[in-house]
Amino acid sequence: MRADDILGAVGNTPLVGIQRLSPRPSVRLWAKLEGQNPTGSLKDRIAVAMIEEAERSGDLTPDRTILEPTSGNTGIALALVARRKGYRMLAVLPDNASEERVRLLELYGAEIVSSPADKGTNGAIEVARRLAEDPRYFMPFQYGNPANPRAHYEGTGAEIVRDLPEVTHLVAGLGTGGTLTGAGRRLKEHRPDVVVVAAEPELGDLVYGLRSLDEGFIPPILDESVLDRKLLVSAEDAVRATRELAQREGIFAGISSGAVLHTARRVAEGLDEGDVVCLLADGGWKYLSTRAWTGDLDRAADEVGQTLWW
Amino acid sequence: MPVRVKVPSVLRTHTGGEGQVDGDGTTVREVLEDLETRYPGIRARLVTGDGALHRFVNVYVNDEDVRYLGSLETEVGDGDVVSILPAVAGG
């Protein structure tokens, strides 16, 4: 594969069989390895799409700084795009984000503003929204930007249809809703009976914080009509499955990928046959400091539960 | 049907600090009504005046989001786990 520059190397990720992890021989499990993108996560797709759309529309001009609230991956992806295209970048990041995420943002030249850990991603969104009132900032805002699901409709979803026309199920993590909305819509156009399943993390009490139930946040781009099921996954189940990916299939993926695998197996157990695509959102590099792969599972899950793994 | 109910930290003022309580009913709606008899005020935090689930509240039966099952009419069985969580975003 040849590209003019690093941004041309985004997408077209491998779809590999992970049959050893299927609970039933007649149900085929497939993993789409988004960790193969340049910054190691599927967020490269939406970063390129959102910035290039803003350049076309004139919203993003060279004098403006890109600003984004993020639990890490989107900020890192935007920082790469910003560096490559010559923009300044400011990431608003909850202050329990892993050390690796901070280092990667710095490596690509982004500046960082911290938001309180106990308010999670919702807290980062609040801080970013206040900053964005200053017109010197341009905020792509992944949670509300149609270029996010579009990147997954035109990229992720189309690639799955091309590589696995017989796909019956898509399982992906629910963060902004962009992946499930975009790729799910593309798959359902291909085959209306495709089942789209969201895996949702059960976060630690610290992350849920003492948030009022009235100030929740549903990403505007999430089209809930595309979803057929949504399953909650504990940190322990996610870590256990993340370890199995490495141990039995040699796939080094992030913790949310374990949550997706756990969910896919639960779905597979209820099927006679099928082709289930697991979207593995990122590689494992950014989680090495959590010791997710080593030592006591309970302790690892506990540790992961207190950090931002989504 | 006796079920276990997991209560988020934000609602534990109603349950005397307990993170898990017992509930009873054949549907999620009945379980929440049962909780209300022992933990007054909790139901209004979860269900709107029109009787629908509050927009920013997610309820799960055995980890499956009830919005994609039968919402508040989702059936529960003996020993099921009902989890209540605030909606949060990732990314």
Interface residues (C-beta under 8 A of the other chain):
Chain A: K43 T70 S71 N73 T74 G120 T121 N122 I125 Q142 Y143 G173 L174 G175 T176 G178 A198 E200 P201 E202 L203 D205 V207 Y208 G209 L210 R211 S212 L213 D214 E215 G216 F217 I218 P219 E224 L227 D228 R229 K230 L231 L232 V233 S256 W310
Chain B: P8 S9 V10 L11 R45 L46 H54 R55 F56 V57 N58 Y60 D63 E64 D65 R67 Y68 S83 L85 P86 A87 V88 A89 G90 G91
